[in-house]
Amino acid sequence: MKKVSRIFAVVLMAALLIGCLASCSNGDPVSQQPSSNPSSSSSEGPDLPDEVYIAWSGPLTGNQAQYGETQKRAITLATDKMNAEGGINGTTKIIVDYYDDKNTQTEALSCANLIADANKYAACIGPYSSGCAMVMIPVFDKAEIPFFLPCASQSDLTSQSKFVFRGITTEEQNLGAYAEFIHDTLGVDKLALFYANIDTGVEGSALVTELFEDMGGEIVYNESYVSGNVTDFTPMLSAIKASGAQAMLHWGSYNEMALILQQKAALGMDDIYAVGQSNSARQELVDIAGEDAEGFTVLSNFATDLDYAPMQEYKKLYEDTYGVALDNHACTTYDCINIVLAAIGAVGTDGNDIVSWVESQPSFPGICGDFAYIENHEPGKPLIPLICENGVFVTHESYYES
C-alpha cells in the first residue's frame, strides 16, 4: 500500500499534537469511551436553570432536506441520551428547537433573527450550506450566541466572528487534499471539474485549478450547472470524455452525483476516475446508482470502518435507531452538539463563557478520534479517502502506511 499522502499530514499534525496536550489520554483510542454525555456525571458545575434551550437551523424542507434531517437525527440522539440520564450535570433538561431555513439565504436570515430575538438560546447549531451560514453569522455575533457549523465548509466563515466554530474541515483544507490525492495518489495529470453553481463549487473550482496546475497538472474541463435544474448530465460528461480527462471532480448533491455516475457508466467512461464531495458518501447514493457507484471516491472527516470504539458504538446506535446508514453529517453534527453540551455543563449558558471554555480545551473526543481547534476555530480533523467497494464506502488503501 502507498504511504499516506503528504497533504493529510497538515491536518493530521494537529491531531498528533493532541497527544501532547491532553494529559488524560492513554494513547489507546480503541479503549476510550464515546463522548455522548461528557458532563452528566459531574457533581459540581455552574448554576443552571431547569431547562436549557439550544437552537438548530437548517433545511427540513426543500431540495436539501435530507441533510437537515441527518443533522436533526444526530442532535436528537445526543440530547435524548443525556436527558434520559438526568440532563446536563444530571439536573438540567435540554430542549432543542428546530428552524427550517429551506436552504435559502432569505429563510436562513429570518431563522437567525427569530433565534436571536427569542433571547433564550445558549447556542445554535447548523445550517447545511455556507451561504446560509454567512448571512446568519452577523446576527449571532451581535447577539453573542455561539454558532457551531457541522458541515459549512467555505473557508472564511469562522474568521467573521469569535462566536463561530466549525465541525468540519474547510473547503481550502479539503480541496488542497483533493488536488494532491488526485494528482499524486491516483496519478492523474488531466482533470475535469464540474459543479453546482453554489459558493463551494465556485470557490472549489478556482482553488483546485490553482493547486492542480501548481503540481504540474492540467484542467481540461471546467463548467458549472444550476443545481436542481439538471437531470441529464450526458452533454457535460460527453465533453469530459472528449477532453482526455483521466479523472473528474464534482461538487453537488449526492442525488446529482448518483445520476452522474449512472450516466457516466452508460457513456463507457469507466477509465475515468469519479471523485466527489464527502456529502456524497451516502448509502442513498449507492441505492440510486447501484453498481455504477463502484470506485467512486471522496475525502471525508469520517470512516465507518475505523477500528475505533466510539465510532463503532455510535454507528450501531444511529443505524439501529433510524434504519439508515451513518454518514459524515451525522458525525460532525454529533461532535458539535456534544461540545455544546460539555461547554454548558462546565460554564453555563453565557455565550462569551462558552466561547472561552471551548477555546481553552486542549482537545475534544470526536467520533473519529480526538481533535483540537486550531487557528480561527477550525477543527484539526484528519481527511480520510473513502472508496465505494461492493456497495459500501470503505477507507481507501492509500490512507494507511505500508
Secondary structure, DSSP 8 states (H G I E B T S, - for coil): -----HHHHHHHHHHHHHHHH-TT--S-GGGS---S-TTTT-S------SEEEEEEEE-SSSTTHHHHHHHHHHHHHHHHHHHHTTSBTTTBEEEEEEEE-TT-HHHHHHHHHHHHHHT-EEEEE--SSHHHHHHHHHHHHHHT--EEESS---TTSGGG-TTEEESS--HHHHHHHHHHIIIIIS--SEEEEEEESSHHHHHHHHHHHHHHHHTT-EEEEEEEE-TTS----HHHHHHHHHHT-SEEEEES-HHHHHHHHHHHHHTT-TTSEEEE-GGG-SHHHHHHHGGGGTT-EEEES--TT-S-HHHHHHHHHHHHHHSS---HHHHHHHHHHHHHHHHHHHH-S-HHHHHHHHHH-S-EEETTEEE-B-GGG-B----EEEEEETTEEEE-GGGS--
